[in-house]
Amino acid sequence: MNICFLMGKILSNINFDFIINDKNNISIATFEIGLSNKSKIIVKGYNKIADYCYRYLNENNNIFIYGSLNLQGEVEIIRIYF
């Protein structure tokens, strides 16, 4: 398992969806963040983290993410702070 730490600004709205055919992950929140080197990364959070992101995060919030990089080059959130 890999670990990454990211600090950036939320560039898009939080997209909140439900996953129907998966037993482990019920809800998912996805959004895009911009880093200080002008790169953009897609971020995903599942279940409780997805609920937290949808309720409390907004576009242009500065956030700190502790997560892991998946095979598609997206970051799966383990913990998030803002």
N, C-alpha and C positions, 0 to 999 in steps of 0.2 A: 504494500500500500504506500502511496506517495502522499506527502503532506505539502500544502502550500499556504502561504500567508499573503493576503492581498489587502491593499488599502486603496480605495478609490471612491468615485462619485457615481451614484445611480443615474444612468442616462435614459432609461425607458420606464414605462409603467410596469408595475408588478402584474404579471399574468398568472392567475390562479386557476387551476384545473383539477379535475378528479380523474384518477386512473381506475378504470373499471375492472380490467382483467388481471390485475396484479394483487397478490395477497399481502405483500409486505408494505408496499407504498400506496397509500390511499389518495393523498393529495400532493400536488406539486406546484411550486411557485418558481417562475423563471423571470429573469430580468437581465439587463446588460449593464455592466459597469465600465467606466473609463479609468484608466490608470494614469499616473503622472507622466509616463513616456508616450502618451497619446494612443496607446493600444486599447482595444475593446475586448471584453471577455463576457461570454454568456455564463450566468450563474444559476444553479438549480438548488432548491431546498425541498425536502420531503416532509410530510406529516406535520409535526409540531413546529418545525422550523418554517415550513410553508405558511402555516397559519400566522406565525409571528411576523413574517415578512409582509404578508398581505395586510395585516392590521396596523403595523407600526411604521413601515418604511414608505417613503415617497420618493418621487423623482427629485434629483438634486441633493439627496441626503449623502453625507460622507459616511462611509462604513469601513469596518475592518472585518475581514473574513478569514476564518481558519477552516480549511477544507482540503479536498483531494481532487486531483485532476483525473477526469475519466478519458476513455479512448477517443471520444469525439472532440477533445480539447476544451471541454466545458468543466467548470468547477462545481463540485457537489459540496454544499455547505455542511460543515460539522458544527461550527459555532459562528455566530455573527454578533457584532457589536456596532452601535452607532452613537 
